[in-house]
Amino acid sequence: MRDPGSGLPQEPISSPRFDRVRTTHGLELPARDGTILCLDLLRPDADGPFPVVLIRTPYDKVVAREVAPGTSEGLPYDHAFLHGLVRRGYIVAIQDVRGRFNSDGDWHLYIHEQSDGHDTVEWIAAQPWCDGNIGMVGRSYVGFTQWAAAATRPTGLKAIVPIGAQPDLFDSGFPVFNGVFNLPTAELLLTMGRRSFQIRDFMHNVLADEHDWFETLPVADLPRAAGAQVPAWWEEMMAHPNRDAYWQQSSYREQLEGIGVAALNISGWYDLTLHGALRNYARVRAAGAPEARDAQRLVMGPWAHWADVSAGQGPVDFGPHAVGGLADYVTRFLDRWLKDDDNGLDADPRVQVFVMGANEWRGSEEWPLPGTRFVPFHLRADGGLSAEAPAAEAPDGYRYDPADPVRSAWSMHNGPIDDAALLERPDVLSYTTEPLDEALDVIGPVSCVLYASSSARDTDWHVRLVDVHPDGYAQFLVHGLVRARFRSSMEEPTLLTPGQVERYEIDLYGTANRFLPGHRIRLEITSSWFPRYERNLNSGAANNLKASEIVVAHQLVHHDERWPSHVLLPLV
């Protein structure tokens, strides 16, 4: 009998029916404005019709289609997975999005994916080789294209499998996280090129290293400093520092209410866009169409942006159960919703989360897990973190100089990096519990209430939750941030009154970690995290992306009876 903690639920998947895979190249379909979009088909060497699994990618449909046998870039770019689908009686359709590779038009990061996704699904549904059942799969940008299409309710779209997909472009990870710009977006501009890649081995080399031109101010000048021609989409992005109509046109979060699509939301605890899987799952469970609420699934593994590829993340090996089984689980999900197979999926726990530290999977019918207690751990004097509320305590302060920001390794592949060395900086505050006498499971949404004041008109607050091992290794778990001007609204920002204490609610989204005996829980607070995020220059300029004037800020973090700063931990 399978150990429930040893992996994702495994039941028989549909059997291969076809021996040969046939490729159809360069099918052309018109978008509503007449732009020609191109797609290829991997299909059974037999007459149809068949259910169709669609992949819409800016990363070259040929690369996705020609994954070499025995290799994997993670789902869906896995030869065995794609060809296994075809042999089980699916057509896999792979499309270049607008302006990329063989598709016409101009690529504008994310902007056209709702309308083009809708038109593509509608076109496929009308083809004689489609049996009327359409699904979508894919990671990152390709995951975003799925929700973008689903939000428009196209004919025949029954199921999606978004992996690492953000729900909003301005507040959910990439290219902007809670109003703070991700500097590596500029590297995408440089390496993606106008239509084709400008870098060898794009999938392995992009968003992996920092560059000296990340130092450029204003941020809007990064492409010129990198030696790239500035495309129109970059100029537009730089002109919109608030969540206005420009950003809202690509967001789909407001359109999830009443949505009817089944979704298998997949991400990793170290994915830079983990927020999407958690938010989208919760939103549709609460407000989707009745038939969609029970059709939502959530899988969160111990992975960075490449799901189910490696059990090793940075200095940690999460053990033999950390990878394996995801491809079959996705296939079961597609069989259930595109073939109406009675394969036992409905009886599986709809939530599957990997608990780090315990290094095992846990299934549940709900997220957060039933019985979760949300317990405030308060910031205390002398760097303590305690469930005991504070009384009269003096605030802690530091000097934040944007010319000397907190620096940490940047890579979209970063996992549990060691934060210990950062505490040597005077502009990083840390609050740590005593060593635990027994194991403590922290599984669920994490948030922080921070009472703080600044001498500046605007500034940033970064918060990180850390598992401190007995040997001093400070294992990063999860990160949240807020730009002060957006503390109440991202549409209508409000600058600070210098010296005035403000209440900040900072969402750290979630984790699943067993703090083992002898370990300690730590909360870190600072005002920059470079070069992953742009620096707030503290000047209060109307557009930080086009500003270069630096103002040094004096920051105070309050933790007393009146202003009890704390992190809210989900204890199971």
C-alpha positions in Angstrom: 0.0 0.0 0.0 1.3 3.5 -0.9 2.5 5.7 2.0 0.1 8.7 1.8 3.1 11.0 2.4 5.3 9.5 -0.3 3.9 11.4 -3.2 0.9 12.6 -5.3 -2.0 10.2 -5.5 -1.3 7.6 -8.1 -4.1 5.7 -9.9 -4.1 4.1 -13.3 -4.0 6.6 -16.2 -5.4 6.0 -19.7 -3.5 3.4 -21.7 -1.6 4.2 -24.9 -3.8 3.5 -28.0 -1.6 4.7 -30.8 2.0 3.8 -31.7 3.0 6.7 -33.9 3.0 10.5 -33.5 2.5 12.7 -36.5 3.4 16.3 -36.8 1.4 19.0 -38.6 3.4 22.2 -39.2 2.4 25.8 -39.5 -1.3 25.9 -39.3 -2.5 29.5 -39.6 -5.4 31.1 -37.8 -6.6 34.7 -37.8 -7.1 36.6 -34.6 -10.0 39.0 -34.5 -7.9 41.9 -35.9 -6.7 39.7 -38.8 -3.2 39.0 -37.3 -2.1 35.5 -38.3 -1.1 33.2 -35.4 0.7 29.9 -36.2 0.5 26.6 -34.4 1.8 23.1 -34.9 0.1 19.8 -34.0 1.4 16.6 -32.5 -1.3 14.1 -33.2 -2.0 10.4 -33.3 -1.4 8.9 -36.7 -5.1 8.1 -37.1 -8.3 9.8 -38.0 -10.0 11.9 -35.2 -11.6 13.7 -33.8 -9.6 13.9 -30.5 -9.5 16.1 -27.4 -6.9 18.9 -27.8 -4.3 20.1 -25.3 -3.1 23.6 -26.2 0.2 25.3 -25.3 0.5 29.0 -26.1 4.2 30.1 -25.7 6.5 33.0 -26.4 9.4 30.6 -26.2 9.2 29.0 -29.6 6.7 26.3 -30.5 9.5 24.3 -32.3 11.6 24.1 -29.1 8.5 22.9 -27.2 7.5 20.4 -29.9 11.0 18.9 -30.4 11.9 18.0 -26.8 14.5 15.3 -27.1 13.7 11.8 -25.8 15.0 11.2 -22.3 15.2 14.9 -21.5 12.9 17.2 -19.5 12.7 20.9 -18.8 9.8 20.2 -16.5 6.2 20.0 -17.6 5.0 20.4 -20.2 8.5 20.4 -21.9 9.0 16.7 -21.4 9.2 14.3 -24.4 7.6 11.4 -22.5 4.7 13.6 -21.3 3.9 15.2 -24.6 4.2 12.1 -26.7 2.5 10.1 -24.0 -0.6 12.4 -24.3 -0.6 11.9 -28.1 -0.4 8.1 -27.8 -3.3 8.2 -25.3 -5.5 9.9 -27.9 -4.9 13.6 -27.5 -3.8 16.2 -30.0 -1.2 18.6 -28.6 -1.4 22.0 -30.3 1.6 24.3 -29.7 1.3 28.0 -30.8 3.7 30.9 -31.0 2.0 33.9 -29.3 1.5 37.1 -31.2 4.8 38.6 -32.4 7.0 35.6 -31.5 8.7 33.3 -34.0 6.2 32.3 -36.7 3.2 34.3 -35.5 2.6 37.8 -37.0 2.1 41.0 -35.1 4.0 42.8 -32.4 4.7 41.1 -29.1 3.7 43.2 -26.1 4.5 41.4 -22.8 1.2 39.8 -21.7 -1.1 42.4 -23.3 -2.8 40.3 -26.1 -3.1 37.0 -24.3 -6.8 37.3 -23.4 -8.1 38.1 -26.8 -5.7 35.9 -28.7 -6.2 33.0 -26.3 -9.9 33.3 -26.8 -9.7 33.4 -30.6 -7.3 30.4 -30.7 -9.5 28.2 -28.5 -12.6 29.1 -30.5 -10.8 28.3 -33.8 -9.6 24.9 -32.5 -13.1 24.1 -31.2 -14.4 24.5 -34.8 -11.9 22.2 -36.4 -12.9 18.7 -37.6 -10.0 17.1 -35.8 -11.2 18.5 -32.4 -13.9 16.6 -30.5 -15.0 19.7 -28.7 -12.9 19.1 -25.5 -10.0 21.5 -25.1 -7.4 21.8 -22.3 -4.3 23.9 -21.8 -1.0 23.2 -20.0 2.2 25.2 -19.4 4.5 27.0 -17.0 5.2 30.6 -16.2 4.2 32.9 -19.1 2.5 29.8 -20.6 0.6 29.4 -17.4 -0.6 33.0 -17.5 -1.9 32.5 -21.1 -4.2 29.7 -19.8 -6.0 31.8 -17.2 -6.1 34.7 -19.6 -7.9 32.6 -22.1 -10.2 30.9 -19.5 -11.3 34.3 -18.2 -12.9 35.0 -21.5 -15.0 31.8 -21.4 -14.2 30.4 -24.9 -16.1 27.5 -26.4 -14.8 24.1 -25.4 -12.2 25.0 -22.9 -12.8 22.5 -20.1 -9.6 22.3 -18.1 -6.3 24.1 -17.6 -3.0 23.1 -15.8 -1.2 26.4 -15.1 2.2 26.0 -13.5 3.7 29.0 -11.8 1.2 31.5 -13.2 0.6 34.9 -11.6 -3.0 36.3 -11.4 -2.1 40.0 -11.8 0.8 41.7 -13.4 1.2 44.5 -10.8 0.8 42.8 -7.5 1.6 39.1 -7.9 5.3 38.5 -8.6 6.2 39.3 -12.2 6.8 41.8 -13.7 5.7 43.8 -10.7 5.3 42.5 -7.1 3.0 44.7 -4.9 4.0 47.7 -6.9 7.7 47.0 -6.9 9.3 46.3 -10.3 11.3 43.1 -10.8 14.5 44.3 -12.4 15.2 41.0 -14.2 12.2 41.9 -16.5 14.7 44.0 -18.3 16.8 40.9 -19.0 13.7 39.4 -20.7 13.6 42.5 -22.9 17.2 41.9 -23.9 17.2 38.2 -24.3 13.8 37.5 -25.8 14.5 39.9 -28.7 11.9 41.3 -31.1 10.8 37.9 -32.4 13.5 35.3 -31.5 16.0 34.7 -28.8 19.1 36.8 -28.4 20.8 34.3 -26.1 22.0 30.7 -26.5 20.2 28.0 -24.5 17.6 30.5 -23.4 15.8 28.2 -20.9 18.9 27.6 -18.8 20.6 31.0 -19.0 17.8 33.5 -18.7 17.0 35.1 -15.3 19.9 33.2 -13.6 22.5 36.0 -13.0 22.6 39.6 -12.1 24.2 42.2 -14.4 26.1 45.3 -13.8 23.5 47.3 -15.7 20.9 46.5 -13.0 22.6 49.3 -11.1 21.3 51.9 -13.7 19.2 54.8 -12.6 16.5 55.6 -13.5 15.2 52.1 -14.0 13.6 53.1 -17.3 17.1 53.4 -18.8 18.1 49.8 -18.1 17.6 48.6 -21.8 19.9 51.4 -23.1 22.5 50.6 -20.5 22.4 46.9 -21.5 22.8 47.9 -25.2 19.3 47.0 -26.3 16.9 49.0 -28.4 13.9 50.0 -26.3 10.6 48.4 -27.5 7.3 50.2 -27.2 6.0 47.8 -24.5 8.9 48.8 -22.2 8.3 52.5 -22.6 4.6 51.9 -21.8 5.4 49.8 -18.8 7.7 52.5 -17.4 5.0 55.2 -17.9 2.6 53.4 -15.5 3.9 53.2 -12.0 0.4 52.6 -10.5 -2.1 49.8 -11.1 -4.1 51.8 -13.6 -5.9 50.8 -16.8 -2.7 49.8 -18.5 -2.1 47.0 -16.0 -5.7 46.1 -15.5 -6.3 45.3 -19.1 -4.1 42.2 -18.8 -5.2 41.1 -15.3 -7.8 38.4 -15.1 -8.3 38.2 -11.3 -11.5 40.3 -11.5 -12.8 37.8 -14.1 -12.5 34.7 -12.0 -15.9 35.2 -10.3 -18.3 32.8 -12.0 -15.6 31.1 -14.1 -16.4 27.5 -15.0 -13.1 25.9 -15.9 -11.5 23.0 -14.0 -8.0 23.9 -13.0 -5.0 22.1 -11.6 -2.9 24.9 -10.0 0.7 23.9 -9.6 3.6 25.8 -8.1 6.5 25.5 -5.7 7.3 27.0 -2.3 10.3 28.7 -3.9 8.6 29.8 -7.2 8.8 33.5 -7.7 5.1 33.4 -8.8 3.8 31.0 -6.1 1.2 33.6 -5.3 -0.8 32.7 -8.4 -1.5 29.1 -7.6 -2.6 29.9 -4.0 -4.7 32.9 -5.0 -6.3 31.5 -8.0 -7.2 28.2 -6.3 -8.8 30.1 -3.4 -10.6 32.6 -5.6 -12.3 30.0 -7.8 -13.1 27.7 -4.9 -14.9 30.7 -3.3 -16.5 32.5 -6.2 -16.3 30.3 -9.3 -19.3 28.7 -11.0 -20.7 25.8 -8.9 -19.3 23.2 -11.2 -15.8 24.7 -11.1 -15.5 25.0 -7.4 -15.1 21.2 -6.8 -13.0 21.0 -10.0 -10.1 23.0 -8.5 -6.9 21.2 -7.5 -3.8 22.6 -5.8 -0.3 21.1 -5.8 2.5 22.9 -4.0 6.0 21.2 -4.1 9.4 22.1 -2.7 10.4 23.5 -6.0 11.5 26.8 -7.6 10.2 27.8 -11.0 10.9 24.4 -12.6 8.3 22.1 -11.0 9.1 18.4 -10.3 12.6 18.5 -11.8 14.9 18.2 -8.9 14.7 17.3 -5.2 17.7 19.5 -4.5 17.1 23.2 -4.1 20.2 25.1 -3.2 21.9 23.5 -0.1 18.8 21.4 0.7 17.8 17.9 -0.6 14.1 17.5 0.2 14.4 13.7 -0.2 13.1 10.9 -2.4 9.5 12.0 -2.4 10.1 15.6 -3.5 9.9 14.7 -7.3 8.1 12.2 -9.4 4.5 11.5 -10.2 3.5 14.9 -11.4 3.2 14.0 -15.1 0.9 11.1 -14.4 -1.2 13.3 -12.0 -1.6 15.9 -14.7 -2.6 13.2 -17.2 -5.2 11.9 -14.8 -6.6 15.4 -14.5 -6.8 15.8 -18.2 -8.4 12.3 -18.7 -11.0 13.3 -16.1 -12.0 16.6 -17.7 -11.4 16.1 -21.4 -12.3 12.4 -21.7 -14.8 12.2 -18.8 -12.8 9.2 -17.4 -14.1 7.9 -14.1 -10.5 7.5 -12.8 -10.8 8.2 -9.1 -9.5 11.8 -9.3 -12.7 13.1 -7.7 -12.0 11.0 -4.6 -8.5 12.3 -4.1 -7.8 15.2 -1.7 -8.0 18.3 -3.8 -5.0 19.9 -2.1 -1.6 18.3 -2.1 1.2 20.2 -0.4 4.8 19.1 0.3 5.8 19.8 3.9 9.5 20.8 4.0 11.4 19.6 7.0 9.2 16.6 7.3 9.9 16.0 3.6 6.5 14.4 2.9 3.3 15.2 1.1 0.1 16.0 2.9 -3.4 15.8 1.3 -6.4 17.9 2.4 -9.8 18.8 1.2 -9.2 22.5 1.9 -6.6 25.2 2.0 -5.8 26.3 4.7 -5.8 22.8 6.2 -8.7 22.1 8.6 -7.9 22.8 12.2 -5.3 25.4 11.4 -4.7 27.9 14.2 -3.4 31.4 13.2 -1.1 32.4 16.0 0.6 35.9 16.2 4.3 35.8 17.0 5.3 39.2 18.2 8.5 41.2 17.5 10.2 41.8 20.8 13.0 43.8 22.3 16.6 42.5 21.8 15.6 40.6 18.6 13.1 38.2 20.1 10.1 36.6 18.4 7.4 35.3 20.8 3.8 34.3 21.1 3.7 36.6 24.2 2.5 40.1 23.4 4.8 43.0 24.1 4.4 45.7 26.7 6.4 48.9 26.7 9.4 48.5 24.3 11.5 50.9 22.4 11.4 50.7 18.6 14.3 49.3 16.5 15.8 51.5 13.8 18.1 51.5 10.8 19.4 53.7 8.0 18.3 52.7 4.5 20.5 54.1 1.8 19.3 53.2 -1.7 22.9 53.6 -2.9 23.9 50.7 -0.7 20.9 48.3 -0.9 20.7 44.9 0.7 22.1 42.5 -1.9 21.3 38.8 -2.3 21.8 36.3 -5.0 19.4 36.6 -7.9 18.1 33.7 -9.8 14.6 32.4 -10.7 16.1 29.0 -9.7 16.9 30.2 -6.1 15.5 27.9 -3.5 16.3 27.9 0.3 19.3 30.3 0.2 21.2 31.0 3.4 20.2 34.4 4.9 22.7 34.2 7.8 25.3 36.5 6.3 22.8 39.3 5.6 22.3 39.8 9.3 25.8 41.3 9.5 24.3 44.4 7.8 23.0 47.2 10.1 20.0 47.7 7.8 18.5 44.2 8.3 16.5 43.6 11.5 15.9 40.1 12.7 13.6 38.6 15.3 14.1 35.0 16.4 12.4 32.6 18.7 14.2 30.4 21.3 15.1 27.0 20.0 12.0 24.8 19.7 11.5 21.9 22.2 9.4 20.0 19.8 8.5 20.0 16.1 6.2 22.8 14.9 4.3 22.5 11.6 3.7 25.9 9.9 1.4 25.1 6.9 -0.8 27.7 5.3 -1.1 31.4 4.5 1.5 33.6 6.3 1.1 37.4 6.9 2.7 40.1 8.8 1.3 43.2 10.5 4.1 45.8 10.7 3.9 49.1 12.5 6.7 51.3 11.2 7.6 54.9 10.5 10.1 56.5 8.1 11.7 59.9 7.7 11.0 59.6 3.9 7.8 60.3 1.9 7.9 56.8 0.4 9.9 53.7 1.2 9.7 49.9 1.0 9.4 47.2 3.6 10.6 43.6 2.9 9.8 40.8 5.2 11.2 37.2 5.1 10.4 34.1 7.1 13.4 31.9 7.9 14.0 28.5 9.5 17.2 28.8 11.5 19.0 25.4 11.9 21.1 24.5 14.9 24.3 25.0 12.9 23.3 28.6 12.1 22.1 28.0 8.5 19.2 30.4 8.0 16.9 28.6 5.5 14.8 31.2 3.6 11.2 30.1 3.4 9.0 32.9 2.0 9.1 36.7 1.3 6.6 39.5 1.2 6.9 43.2 0.6 5.0 46.5 0.4 5.7 49.8 -1.1 4.6 52.4 1.4 2.6 54.5 -1.1 0.5 51.5 -1.9 -0.3 50.5 1.7 -4.0 51.4 1.2 -4.5 51.3 -2.6 -2.4 50.4 -5.7 -4.7 52.4 -7.9 -4.6 55.6 -5.7 -1.2 55.8 -3.9 -0.7 58.0 -0.8 2.7 59.3 0.3 3.8 59.1 3.9 3.9 61.8 6.5 7.5 61.6 7.7 7.8 60.2 11.2 4.2 59.0 11.4 3.6 55.4 12.4 1.7 53.5 9.8 0.1 50.0 9.9 1.2 47.7 7.0 -0.5 44.4 6.2 2.1 42.4 4.3 1.1 39.1 2.6 3.8 36.4 2.6 1.3 34.1 0.8 2.2 30.8 2.3 4.6 28.0 3.1 4.6 24.4 4.4 7.5 23.8 6.8 8.2 21.6 9.8 10.4 23.5 12.2 12.3 20.6 13.8 13.4 20.5 17.5 16.3 22.7 18.1 15.4 25.0 15.2 14.3 28.6 15.6 11.7 30.7 13.7 13.1 34.0 12.4 11.5 37.1 10.8 13.8 39.5 8.9 12.8 43.1 8.0 14.6 45.5 5.7 13.9 48.1 3.0 15.5 46.6 -0.1 16.2 43.3 -1.8 18.5 44.0 -4.7 18.9 43.2 -7.6 15.7 41.1 -7.7 13.6 44.2 -6.9 14.1 47.8 -7.9 15.2 50.1 -5.1 12.8 52.6 -3.6 14.7 55.9 -3.9 12.7 57.3 -1.0 12.2 60.6 -2.7 8.4 60.3 -3.2 8.8 61.0 -6.9 5.6 60.5 -8.9 7.3 57.7 -10.8 10.1 55.9 -9.1 10.9 54.1 -12.4 11.9 57.4 -14.0 13.6 58.9 -11.0 17.2 59.1 -10.0 17.3 61.3 -6.9 18.3 59.3 -3.9 17.1 60.1 -0.4 18.5 58.3 2.7 15.7 57.2 5.0 15.7 56.6 8.8 13.4 53.7 9.6 11.7 52.7 12.8 10.0 49.4 13.4 7.6 49.5 16.4 6.7 46.6 18.7 4.9 47.6 21.9 1.5 47.4 23.4 0.1 50.2 21.2 1.9 49.0 18.0 2.3 45.2 18.3 4.1 44.2 15.1 3.8 40.5 14.5 3.9 37.7 12.0 0.7 35.5 11.8 1.7 31.9 11.5 -0.6 29.0 10.5 0.0 26.2 13.1 -1.2 22.7 12.3 
